[in-house]
Amino acid sequence: GTETLSIRDVRPGCGCTTAGTWDKEVEPGKSGRIPIQFNAGSFSGQVGKSITVMCNDVLSSNVMLQLKANVWTPILVLPASVYFALSEERLTNETKVVRIVSNLDAPLKLSEPESTNTSFRATLSEKIPGKEYELRVTPVLPLTTSHVMAAFVMKTSAETVPAVRVQVSASMQPTIS
């Protein structure tokens, strides 16, 4: 444009994305900087984030920036946690499956799943040797309380990821609430 661009505000769409100190004024024909930082700690695979930039441009006062990333993790756990919603009138031995996939070059070995909570049982099977495992989790009925939580831990052969952890919880829902 022919006027000085004033960037009033930069608003990331969520707490995992932050904006540093940006150039508040950009002269015509010049470039400015908006440093954006994305904390990928709890993400894996394809991720998309948005950042809204508010400025004095009369035609585009709100500009949406899109950040796209492919977050590499050595070992994927899908899903990272398992939840069972159980009913008093319909008790079931439902089983949920967690996939554990290695992105490492070396073959991955996992130990048998261990937990100190006996409200769940889990079995581990190797689906693709050294690359993919399946953890099958089932609640042990009746539950000891209306809400139970546990974690299954499997030791790995990978130096960079010594253990894989899967959170499990179950709640007994009342028939009438």
C-alpha positions as CSV (number, residue, x, y, z in Angstrom):
1,G,0.0,0.0,0.0
2,T,0.8,3.7,0.1
3,E,0.2,4.2,3.8
4,T,2.1,3.0,6.9
5,L,0.7,-0.2,8.1
6,S,0.0,-0.2,11.9
7,I,-0.3,-3.7,13.4
8,R,-2.5,-3.2,16.5
9,D,-2.6,-6.7,17.9
10,V,-1.6,-10.3,17.2
11,R,-3.8,-13.0,18.7
12,P,-2.8,-16.7,18.5
13,G,-5.8,-19.1,18.4
14,C,-4.7,-21.1,21.4
15,G,-2.3,-21.2,24.4
16,C,0.2,-23.5,22.6
17,T,1.0,-20.7,20.1
18,T,2.5,-17.3,21.2
19,A,3.5,-14.1,19.4
20,G,6.7,-12.4,20.3
21,T,7.3,-8.6,19.9
22,W,6.3,-7.7,16.4
23,D,7.0,-4.7,14.2
24,K,4.2,-2.2,15.1
25,E,4.7,0.0,12.1
26,V,5.7,-1.1,8.5
27,E,6.4,1.6,6.0
28,P,5.1,1.3,2.4
29,G,7.1,-1.1,0.3
30,K,8.9,-2.5,3.3
31,S,8.6,-5.8,5.3
32,G,7.8,-6.4,8.9
33,R,8.2,-9.3,11.3
34,I,5.7,-11.1,13.5
35,P,7.6,-13.8,15.4
36,I,5.4,-16.8,16.3
37,Q,6.3,-19.7,18.5
38,F,4.5,-23.0,18.6
39,N,4.9,-25.4,21.5
40,A,4.5,-28.9,19.9
41,G,4.9,-30.7,23.3
42,S,1.5,-32.4,23.3
43,F,1.0,-32.7,19.5
44,S,2.0,-35.3,16.9
45,G,1.3,-35.6,13.2
46,Q,-0.3,-32.9,11.1
47,V,-1.2,-29.8,13.1
48,G,-2.8,-26.5,12.0
49,K,-2.9,-23.3,14.1
50,S,-4.3,-19.8,13.4
51,I,-3.1,-16.4,14.3
52,T,-5.3,-13.3,13.9
53,V,-3.4,-10.0,13.0
54,M,-5.4,-6.8,13.5
55,C,-4.2,-3.7,11.6
56,N,-5.3,-0.4,10.2
57,D,-5.8,-1.7,6.6
58,V,-9.3,-0.5,5.7
59,L,-9.8,-3.5,3.3
60,S,-8.4,-6.2,5.5
61,S,-8.3,-5.1,9.2
62,N,-8.2,-8.7,10.4
63,V,-5.8,-11.0,8.6
64,M,-5.7,-14.7,9.5
65,L,-2.3,-16.4,9.4
66,Q,-2.2,-20.2,9.2
67,L,0.6,-22.2,10.7
68,K,0.9,-25.8,9.5
69,A,3.3,-28.3,10.9
70,N,4.0,-32.0,10.8
71,V,5.2,-32.9,14.3
72,W,7.5,-35.9,14.4
73,T,7.4,-38.0,17.5
74,P,9.6,-41.1,18.0
75,I,6.6,-43.2,19.3
76,L,3.0,-42.4,18.6
77,V,0.3,-43.6,21.1
78,L,-3.1,-43.3,19.6
79,P,-5.2,-42.5,21.5
80,A,-3.0,-41.3,24.4
81,S,-5.7,-42.1,26.9
82,V,-8.8,-44.3,27.2
83,Y,-12.1,-43.6,28.9
84,F,-14.9,-46.0,29.7
85,A,-18.4,-44.7,30.5
86,L,-20.2,-47.7,32.1
87,S,-23.8,-48.0,33.1
88,E,-25.2,-49.8,36.2
89,E,-28.0,-51.3,34.2
90,R,-25.8,-52.5,31.3
91,L,-22.5,-54.0,32.5
92,T,-20.2,-54.9,29.6
93,N,-16.7,-56.1,29.1
94,E,-16.0,-53.5,26.5
95,T,-12.4,-53.4,25.2
96,K,-10.7,-50.4,23.8
97,V,-7.6,-50.5,21.5
98,V,-4.6,-48.3,21.7
99,R,-2.1,-48.3,18.8
100,I,1.5,-47.8,19.6
101,V,3.6,-47.0,16.4
102,S,7.3,-46.5,16.3
103,N,8.8,-43.9,13.9
104,L,12.3,-44.9,15.0
105,D,14.8,-46.5,12.5
106,A,15.7,-49.3,14.9
107,P,13.1,-52.0,15.8
108,L,11.1,-51.2,18.9
109,K,10.6,-53.7,21.7
110,L,8.0,-53.1,24.4
111,S,7.7,-54.9,27.8
112,E,4.4,-56.3,29.0
113,P,2.1,-53.5,30.3
114,E,2.3,-52.9,34.0
115,S,-0.1,-51.1,36.4
116,T,-0.6,-51.0,40.1
117,N,-4.4,-50.7,39.6
118,T,-6.3,-54.0,39.3
119,S,-9.5,-52.3,38.0
120,F,-8.2,-52.8,34.4
121,R,-6.5,-55.5,32.5
122,A,-4.4,-55.0,29.4
123,T,-2.8,-57.2,26.8
124,L,-0.1,-56.2,24.3
125,S,0.3,-57.7,20.9
126,E,2.9,-56.9,18.2
127,K,1.1,-56.2,14.8
128,I,4.1,-55.2,12.7
129,P,7.4,-56.6,14.1
130,G,9.4,-53.8,15.7
131,K,7.1,-51.1,14.4
132,E,3.5,-51.4,15.6
133,Y,1.8,-52.7,18.7
134,E,-1.8,-53.0,19.9
135,L,-2.7,-52.5,23.6
136,R,-6.2,-53.9,24.4
137,V,-7.6,-52.5,27.7
138,T,-10.7,-53.8,29.5
139,P,-12.2,-52.7,32.8
140,V,-12.5,-55.4,35.5
141,L,-16.1,-55.4,36.8
142,P,-17.5,-54.5,39.2
143,L,-15.5,-51.4,39.7
144,T,-14.2,-50.7,43.2
145,T,-15.5,-47.1,43.2
146,S,-17.7,-45.1,40.8
147,H,-14.6,-43.6,39.1
148,V,-11.3,-45.3,38.7
149,M,-8.1,-44.2,37.0
150,A,-4.9,-46.1,36.1
151,A,-1.8,-45.9,34.0
152,F,-0.3,-48.8,32.0
153,V,3.5,-48.4,31.5
154,M,5.5,-50.4,29.0
155,K,9.3,-50.2,29.0
156,T,10.9,-49.7,25.6
157,S,14.1,-50.7,23.9
158,A,14.6,-47.0,22.7
159,E,17.2,-45.0,24.6
160,T,15.4,-41.7,23.8
161,V,12.0,-42.9,25.0
162,P,12.5,-45.3,28.0
163,A,8.8,-45.9,28.6
164,V,5.4,-45.6,27.0
165,R,2.5,-44.6,29.3
166,V,-1.3,-45.0,28.6
167,Q,-3.8,-43.3,30.9
168,V,-7.0,-45.2,31.5
169,S,-10.2,-44.2,33.4
170,A,-13.7,-45.5,33.9
171,S,-16.8,-44.1,35.4
172,M,-19.9,-45.9,36.5
173,Q,-22.9,-43.8,35.4
174,P,-26.0,-43.9,37.5
175,T,-29.2,-45.3,35.9
176,I,-31.0,-42.0,36.9
177,S,-29.4,-38.7,37.6
